[in-house]
Amino acid sequence: MHSEELVSALRRTELFASAAPERLARLAGRGFVRRFAAGQVVFTEGEPSEHLYVVRTGRVRVLVTSPRGDELTLSVLGPGDTIGELSIIDGAARSASAEAVGATELLTLPAADVRAAFEADPALLLAVAGELAAMVRRLTGGAADLVFLDLPRRLAKLIVAEARETRTGTVHVEVGMSQSGLAARLGVTRQSLNRALSGLVRRGWLSADDGGYVVHDLPALRRFADS
């Protein structure tokens, strides 16, 4: 991949959007692209943090695993998102694992080069602080939902957040993962997820469609999630 394409990929991120062209060129010159198949592990919790990743295509699931093997999905990241800012700042081991949801391309940047760029440019430090603040807000909201919302409402809230209108005018949700993965994203068992999905389908609010869902009544789902 040409350096210009890597610079363009960096420019599309929140983290590097305001960086000087020459700084992006230097980082791009040190970067390379890695390709992952669906389910392939990008890194595991506890391993050394040697790279920052930028999602070019596909999606990446960030998760933690209990000693019994239970999984909790912390976030699902797509094109333009970055992975590993926390470890760039403190140099500690990975605090979570990451795996590709589908075929995925990641722009891979050596941690030492990214850290040097942060140290040289206060604007980048402010940008990474903003990224970390957004992460904290997202995790805080997720923790509140686990406590205050039952599973059907958490599921409805996720569907509303992921819903996109297609060219034909229908509203579609592409969860981009298996039902087991979706259950892990909501912190429940697959059986519990199936019951919650069936309830929303029975109400006529959505129906299954080729690995995703067609939403028939988005306002009703939104009202239900907020009730």
Secondary structure, DSSP 8 states (H G I E B T S, - for coil): --HHHHHHHHHTSTTTTTS-HHHHHHHHHH-EEEEE-TT-EEE-TTS---EEEEEEES-EEEEEE-TTS-EEEEEEE-TT-EE-HHHHHH----SSEEEESSSEEEEEEEHHHHHHHHHH-HHHHHHHHHHHHHHHHHHHHHHHHHHHS-HHHHHHHHHHHH-EE-TTS-EEE---S-HHHHHHHHTS-HHHHHHHHHHHHHTTSEEEETTEEEES-HHHHHHHHH-
